[in-house]
Amino acid sequence: MEDVNIASRVERLPMTGTLWIWATLLALGMFWDSFQLFTSSSIALHFFAALNAKSFGAYLSAAFFGGTFTGAIFFALLGDKLGRRNVFAITLSIMGLGDLVAVLAPSGSILFAGMTLAGFGAGVQIPLNSTYAQEISPTHRRGKMSAYQLLVGFMGGTVGVFMAALLVPVTIGIPGYKILLIIMVLGAFSSLIIRSVLPESPRWLERTGRQKEANEVMDYIESKIRKDLNGAELPAPKNIVEKQNRRPLLEVLFSKDYIKRTASAWIVEFAQGFGFYGLVALVPSFFYTLGYGIFKSILFTGIIAISYPLGVLIAYLLIERMQRRTGITVFYFINMLFGIGFVLSGLYHAPIAVIVTFGFLTELSVFIDGPFLHTYEIEIYPTYLRSSAGGISYSFDRLGGFVAPLVGAYIILSLSSGYTVVFALAAVAWGICSLVGFALAIKTTGTPLEALEA
């Protein structure tokens, strides 16, 4: 079928077990990214309790986020040059190496350096995974494929928080937080081996002029799916016309055809990153300042973290039923309301069950928002620069996550009601996300990737 383009061949694919297995393997890098992301604040709490260093948690989170911000941009650009598959391997290796440095760190500064290096490798996992998932998915399942691999990936955050609750307060020959880091090292390098079975994106191969390889990969994918179907033939290919024009990255991002897309993705990513990670980085230490010990503080954080996969599961069920822009607008507005509830429950010293419930609902909303946003920011750009443009967009999420803990640390050290102020700023940020989604985001659901190219 060498006379039929790759997009037309992908569009006819049924979603069989092969593609779902690949989506699961794809999500492993994101699993360990989330595991590390959501345990960094608990690791920092170990030092908070031991040294009474109120700002350490924020600074340790900032070190990781600083790495993820630069890594998201650098490796996203590399993903369009070297291919999605090669960059998967490079980034997982760097993530594992950074965690190994953190395990062996003899001082706080080396620990910070290790976390930064691990973040450098972790930063591109979500946009690169989403790029790959969308490029091997037919239009009617593109959103579900993205949401599914986010569901598997974000489970790493939930697992990580509960493991932190068990390990951080104890010493088993070595401090518990180092055991967590060892688990991350093993996870990153084992995922590197397991994910090596994934083929390169055939869409990327075709758009970079490697047509023979693209056809060979597509033949392989189709043979796997035919096997899933017990040898049944695939439907006839649909005729999808591809635009052949190629323009430099910055010219595309700020052109009249793409400026609204770029603005909507960048602003929402920064605001939601500031809001969410500003909250997450401080939740364990917030409970600690309310008078609860390390174990209970991390346990309450773990209960809230159960919302992560539940939120993504809700998004998975809804993502093909509404426009991505509608999901961004509606669910960030709901996110803001629950965030306000969390602020008020803490401000007026509500029972701990009420505070935890509002924290749960706030983060549940965040993880409903996430798949809509992360699918949207990838599908709005053309294949030849999808990794680069999507990765730059996602880097604003990590930039917000880098800025938020620093701002949060300053406010907490300066004001007696610092936590309340930080959480209130998070709610305002989510309100901005809703407004921008309504005003600037475009319709994408149900439209082939090639048809979305301007």
N, C-alpha and C positions, 0 to 999 in steps of 0.2 A: 504493500500500500504506500509506496514511496511517492506517489503523485498526490497524496492527501496530506495536508499539513497536520502538525502535532495537535493543535488545538481542536481540530475536528475529530481526531481519534480519541482524545481525552474526553471530549464532550459526550461520547456515546457509551462510556464505561459505566457498568453497573457497580454499585458499592458492595463488593464482595469481601470475604474475610481477609484476603491479601491486603487490600488497601487499609483496612482497620488495623491489621497487625502492624503494618508499616507506620501508621499514625501513632500507635503505641510505642514502637521503638523510637520514633522521632521525638516523642515527648520525654524520653529519659533525660536528655540534657536539661530540659526545662524543669524536670522533677528535682534535679540536684541544685539547679539555680534557685528554685523556690525553697528547697530545704535550707540552703545556706542563708538566703535572704531573711527568712523568718526565724532563724535561730540566732542571728547575729545580735539581736537585742537581748536575748536570754544569756548569751555568752557574756555580753557586756555587763549584765546584771550581777554576774559573779564578781566582777571587779568593783561594781558599785557597792555591793554589800561588804566586800573585803576592805576596800580602800576608802569608802564613803565618797567616791568620785562621781558626783551627780551627773557630770557632763560626759563621762566616758562612753556610755551607751550611745549617745548621739554621735560622738566623734568616731567610734568604731563603725557604726552604720554608715557614716559619711565616707569613711575610707573605702568600704565595699562599693558604695554607690559611685564614688569618684572613678573607681575602676570600671564599673559597668557602663558609665556614661561614655568614656573614651572607647571602651571595647565595642559598644553598640555601633558607633560611627565607623571605627576602623575596620572591623570585620564585616560590617554590612557592605562597605565599599569593596572589600576583598571578595565578598560573596558573588558579586557581579563580574569579577575578574577571573577568579579561580574556580568558581562553581560552588553550589550549595554544599555538596557532599564533602569536598576537601576542607571547607571552612568548618564544618561540623567537627572533623577530626582535630584540626588545629586548636579550636577553642576549648574542647573538652580536655585536651592535654594541658593547656595553660591553666584551666580551672583546677585540675588535680594537682599541678605543680604548686600553685599558689596556696592551696590548702595544706600541702605538705610543708611548705615554709612556715605556715602559721602553727602547725603542730610542733615543729622543732624550734619555734621562736624563743630565744632566751630573754627577750625584753619586749616591752609594750610597743616600741617603735618597729621591731621586726614583725611582730604580730600584725600591726597596721599594714606593713608592706606586703605581707602574705595575703591578707584579706583584699588589699587593693589589686594584687595580681590575679587572685581568684575571680574578683569582680570583672577584671579586664576580659577574662575568658568567658564569663557567664553572661555578660551584657547583651550579646547578640542572639541568645538562644530563642527568645520569643519571636522577634521579627523574622529571623532566618527559618525557624520551624514553620511559622505561619506562611511564609513565602513558598516553601517547599510543599506544604500540605495543599495550598490552593492551586499550585501548578500541576498537581497530579489528580485534581478533583474535578468532576463535572459541575456545571453551574449550580444545579439544584441541590447539591450536597456540599458546596464549597464552605458555607458557613458552619454546617454541622461538623465537617472535618476539622476546621480550625478550632471550634469549640471543644471537640472531643480531645484533641491533643492538649489543649489548655486544661481540660478537666483532669487528665492523667498527670500533667505537669504540676498543676497547683496542689495536687495531693501531697507533693513533697513538702509544702509549707505546713500542712496539717500534721503530717508524720513527724516533721522536724520539731515542731513546737512541743508535741507530747514527749518525744525523746529527750528534748531539752529539759522538760519538767522532771524526768526521771534521772537524768545524768548530771546536769549542771550542779545540783546541790551536793553531790557526793564525790568522794575520791576513792578510786579503785586501783590503787597502785600509782595512777596518774590522775590529775584533775579531770572531772567529768566533762568539762568543755573540750578538752583535748581528745577525748573519745569521740565526741561529736565530729570534730574536725577529721579524725582518722576515717570515720564512716564516710565523710564527704570525699576524701581522697579515693577510697575504694570504689565509691559510687561513680565518680567521674571517669576513672580509668576502665572500669568494667563496662560502662555505657559506651565508651569509645570502641571497645571490641564488639559489643553486641550490635551497635548501629552501623558497623562496617558492611552489613549485608544490603543496605539501602542503595539503589541505583541513583545515578545523577538525574536531576530534573530534565526530562526531555524537552520541555519548553525552553529552558535556558540554553541547552545545547543547540537547538534549532536557531534561536535568535542570535547566537554567537557564530553562526556559519558552520557548525559541525553537524550537518544534516545526516550524514551516514551514521554517526554515533547516536543521534537523536532517534532515528528510525530503529536502530538496534535495541535501544532501551525501550522504546515503545512496543516493539515486537515482544520483548521479554515480559513487559507488564501485561500485555494482552494474552500471552500464553499462560501466565499465572492465573489470570482471571477466568480464562476458558477452562482451566483445570478446576477452579472453584465451581464452575457451572457444569461440571461433568462432561466437558467437551462441546457444550452448546455454542453456537456461533453468536458473535456479538451483533448488535444492531448495526445497520448501515450508518456510516459516518455522516454527521451533519456538516453542511458547508459553512464554515466560519471564516470570514475574510479578515486577514491580519493587515494592520497598517505597517508598512515597511520603513517609514521615516524614523530616523534616529537623531536625537538632539542631545547636547551636553546636559548633564544632570542639573546644574544650577539654572540653566535656561528653561528647562522643563518645570522645575519646582516653582519658579516665579513668573512663568508665562501667564497670559490672560486665561488660558484654558485650565490651568492647574492652581492658580493662586488661592482660590477659595478652598480647594481640597487641602492644600498645604497648610493654610492658616487654621482650618478646622482641626486637622490632625495634630499640629504642633501645639496649639493653645490648649486643647483638651488633654493631651498627653502631659504637658507640664503641670497644669492645674490639678489633674487627678493624681499625678505622682507626688506633688507637694502635699495634697490632702491625705492621701492614703498612707504614704510612707512616713509622713510626719506623725501620723497616728500610731502606726504599727511599731515604729522605733521606740515609742515612749510608753506604750501600754503596760509592759511588765513593770517598769520603774514607777509608773503612775499608781498601780495597785500596791507596790511596795511602800510608797509614801503615805498610802492610806492606812498603813499599819500591819499589812499582811506580810508574812515571811516570803523567802525566795520561792519555796515550793508552791505555796498558795498563789502567789503572784503569777508564776508561770502556768499553774494549773488553770487559773481564770483565763489567761491568755490562750491556753490550749482549747478551752471550751469555746471561746470566740472563734478560734481557728477552724472548728468544725464547719463553720459557715463557708469556708473556701470552696470545697468541692460541691457543696449544696448550691451555692450561687452559680457556679459554672454549669451545673446540671440543669438548673432552671433556664439559663441562657441557651444551652444546647437544645432544649425543647422549644424555645421561642424564636431562635435566630433566623430560621427560614420562613417564619410566619409574619414577620414585619420587616420594614426597612431598617437597615443598621442605624440610620440617622434618627429614626423614631426611638429605637432602643436607647441610644445615647442620650437623647433629650429627656425621655420619661424616667429612666432608671437613675440617672444622675440627680434629677430633681428629688426622687424618693430618697436617694442617698443623702442628700442635703438635709432632708427632714429628720431622718434617723440620726444623723450627725448632731443636729441641734438637740435632739432628745438625750444623746450621750453627754453632751456638754452640760445640759441642765441637771441631769441626774447626778453628775459629779459635783456641780456647783452647790446644789442643795443637799448634798450628803444623803442621797437616797439609799435604801438598803442595797447591799452588794448584788442581790439577785436582779434588781432593776438596772443597775449600772452594767452588769454583764449582759443582760438582755439587749439593751440599747447598743452595746458594743457589738454583739452578735449580729443584730439587724443592720447596723452600719456597714460592717465588713461583708455581710451577705450581699448587700446592694452593690458594693464595690466589685464583687466577683460575678454579679450579673452584668454589670457594665462592661467588664473587661473583654469578654469574647466579642461583643459588638464593636468595641473600639479597635481591638487588635486585628480583627478581620477587615474592618473598614480601611484602616491606614495602609494595609498591604494591597488590597484589590483596586485602589484608586490610581495606581501607577502602572506603566507599561512593563512588560517582562524584562526588557534589556537593562532596566535600572530599578526593578522592583525591590531587590534586596537593599540597594543603596538608599533609595528614597524612604522605604519602610523603616530601615534601620536608623536613619537620621531622625525620622519622626519619633520612633520609640526612644531614642536617646533623650528626648525632652522629658519623658517619663522618669528616667533615671537622673536627669538633671534636677527635676523637681524633688526626687528622693534624696539627692545630695544636698540641696539647699535646705530642705525642710528640717532635718535634724540639727543643722547648724543654727538656723533661726530659732528652732525649738530650744536648744541648749541655752542660747542667749536670753530668751524670754524667761525660761525656768529659773535661771540664775539671777535674773533681774527683778522678777515679780513674785510675790507670794502666791498669786493665783495663776502662775505661769502655765500649768497644764491646761487649765480652763481656756486660757487665751489661745494656746496652740491648737486645741481641738476645735475651737470656734473658727479659727482661720481655715481649718480643714473643711468645715461645713461650707464656708464661703467659697472655697475653691471648687467644690462639687456643684454649687449653684452656677458658677461660671461655666463649667463643663456643659451643663444642661442648656444654658443660654446660647453658647457657641454652636452646639449641635443643632439647635433649632434654626439658628440664623445662617450658618455657613455650610454645614455638611450636605453632601449630595446623595441622591438615591443610587443604590448599588445592588440591592438584593434581587436575584433572579436574572441578572444581566451577565453574559459571558465576559471574562477578563478582557478579551480582545475588543469587544464592543464598548468597553469603558474607556479605552484609550482615546485621548482627544487629539 
